[in-house]
Amino acid sequence: MARFAAALHQLDDWNREPNYLEEERLFRALGYMKRGNFKLAEAELKELSGVFASPPDKNAVVPLITRERYTKALMRRGLAQLRGEAA
């Protein structure tokens, strides 16, 4: 859970919401943690650190997203629920 929180703090430091790659990794990691599969969550977060370390691909095609975006606020709420805090 600490690594997930650290990823959100990194986005705060950059003063931005996650891009679509980061968003998907964070969402999957949170889902794995909610199901108690912390090994898979750690694997997703490890992949996320690689995404953070690489420069953004300016030519990447953003996929068509037909759902609500997963913002930092939604991710924090999920983390708070996982920790048993009031969200």
C-alpha positions, 0 to 999 in steps of 0.5 A: 500500500505504501508503494501505491501511496508513493505513486500518488504522491509522485503525481502530486509532485508533478502536479498532474493526473495520471496519464492513461498508462499510469491510470490503468496500472494504478487501477489494476494495482488497487483492484489486486490489493482489494482482492488481497493479491498483493504480489500482483499489485506489487508487480503492477506498481513495479511496472508503473515505476518503469512508466514513470521513469521513461519519457512520455511518448509524444506519438502515443495514441490515446485509447478511446475511453468510454468510462469515467477517468480514474483520477487521483481523488478516486484512487485515494478514496479506494486506498482509504477504503482498503486501509479501513479509513473513512473515505 
